[in-house]
């Protein structure tokens, strides 16, 4: 019955080693917790970025429609002014031709 040997006495380095091991475990647990928080924050930010991208796409579409409208309106206005200028030039030429005395007879 007394064949069992008593446990070996702890060396003087065991307590500091256990303390460092505990600090390492605490650091790892803290890092795991931080990673989980970052994952959650990343999910929230990804959702927000997706929402903002949808809004940007929608506004880009609206801007494209407005640009087409303005461009069309300007093209129409330019065309009307060009036609008016051409009519005025033709009328001016006709007027000058009528006023010119015909020297040939």
Secondary structure, DSSP 8 states (H G I E B T S, - for coil): -TTS-------TTHHHHHHHHHHHHHHHHHHHHHHHHHHHHHHHHHHHHHHHHHHHHHHHHHHHHHHHHHHHHHHHHHHHHHHHHHHHHHHHHHHHHHHS-----
